[in-house]
Amino acid sequence: MAELVALGELLIDFAPRGTDREGNPLLAVQPGGAPGNFLAAASRYGISTALLAKVGEDAFGRLLVEALAGAGVETRGVRLDPAVFTTLAFVTLDGQGDRSFSFARKPGADTCLTFSELDLALLEGARAFHFGSLSLTDEPVRTCTYQAVAYAKERGKLITFDPNLRPPLWRTPQEARREILWGLGQAQVVKLSGEEAAFLWGCNPLEGARQLLDTFPQVQLVLLTLGEAGCLLQNRRAACRLGALKVQPVDTTGAGDIFGGAAISQLLRLDTPPGELSAEELGWVARFATAAAGLSTLRPGGIPSVPPLGQVEAQAAAIEAEGGSEG
């Protein structure tokens, strides 16, 4: 039985791999989608996981299911639908490996998931339920997400949320803000980026973490990612600030998702309510997640880039030895 269940998009990232003789970009197929990347990390770090999702009954959909299963994620909750096509994302990278996205999703299979198609038995034995904002952009998956979150809350599951802001997928910024704020109002653990704090409240990232804790009483823990500036983990009891891993990234696709999945894996292992974690415990989670995310950028893609547990533990220990975390 899965300890951690997520709902959301599986998609193919087409990522640049050089150019042809005419200068046109060559694109590599990479399995991804934020919840898939998130679960692949948690699974690699010892947590049993499952995904509730929909892909097309096509070559890309089957590739995604195989990639997810290969990462150790239970896939019986992934529906293959012959009536819609698997969602595609086209990734461009700048000189630092940072990415931007264009989507083929009009509609994509992930937006067509309904509550009646969910394998709810997967949720019964779970300890935590995770979702993101991409399943709030369109119907019927938006209503499906509302219902799934309510179902998980009624059964006392820990709810985690990643706003994962992708402006091109929303009709208006106002709609995006409304739905993301709804998601924030459901979760006990939130992974927030600096970009998302600025979008939601027009403030800097550290103010955003405080705004989140002040505005949403049910939020117990904020996992704030700051890109090259590292991360901040904060609850109402303690905080830990940590710099980013010093690497030369090849591709940052999925790094934030892997940070989140790695962090949640350690929260579940600690088995302490997120709001009661001490500065020392937050420090361990921060070091582990930072190591996982940083090492993932040395390989292309999302699901395929999750680094091995031993490598992450060694890197986390090295960060500790260097005195990297601050309470």
C-alpha positions, 0 to 999 in steps of 0.5 A: 500500500502506498504511503504517499499518493499524488494526483496530477499531470504526467507529460512528455518534456521535449528538451533541446539537445543541440541543433541540426546542420540548418540550425534547427533545435534537436529535441529529446523525449523526456518523461516528466510532469511535476507529480511524477518527478515528485513521486519518483524522488520520494520512491527512490528515497524509500517511500512507497508511492502511487499516482492518480493521473490520465495519459493518452493511449498512445506511444507517449502515454505508454512510455510515461507509465513505463518510466513511472513504474521503472522509478518504483511508483505504483501506476494502477491509478494511471488511466490510458484514454484513447480519446485524448492525446498525452500532454506535451511540453516543449522546453527551452534552456538558457545558458545557466540551464534554467528552463521555460515551457510551451505546452501542447494541451488543448486539451491534454489527457491530464486535464480530462481526469474525472473523480469517477476514474480515480482508484480511491483504494490507493488513498485509503492506506496512504499517509499523505496526499500531494497535488499541484496547481496544473490540475486546477487549470481546466475542467473536469480535472479541476473538480476532480482535484477538489473532490480528491482533496476533500476525500483525503482530508476527510480521512485525515491524510497529510495534504501537501501542495506545490503551486508550480506556477506555469502562467501560459496554462492559465486563462488569466492571472486572476484565475491562477491566483484564485485557484492557487490560493484555494490550494494553499488553503487545503495543505499542511505542507507547501512548497513555494518558490520565490517567483510564486511569492511575488505572483501571489503577494507582490513580496520577496520570498522570505516575506512570502513564507511569513505571509503564508504562515500568517494567512493560512492557519492550517499550513504547518510547514513552508518549503521555500525554494530560492534557486541559486540562493538555496532554500528556507524551511520554516514552521511556527517553531523554527526555521532553517536557511541553506545555500544551494549546492554549488554545481554546474547545472546541465538541466534544471527541469524537475529540480524543484519537484525533486526537492519537494519529493525528497523533502516529503520523503524525509518528513514521512520518515521523521514521523513528526507533525511538520509544525513540530519539527525542530531547527535540527530536524528542519536542517536535515530535511533541508540538506537532504532535499538540497543535495537531491535537487542539486545533484539532479541538475547534473543530468537531463530530464525530470524522472530520469535525473533523480540521484541515488540515495547513497549519493544524496546522503553523502552530499547531505553529510558533506553540506553538514560538515561544511556548516551549510545550514543556518537555524 
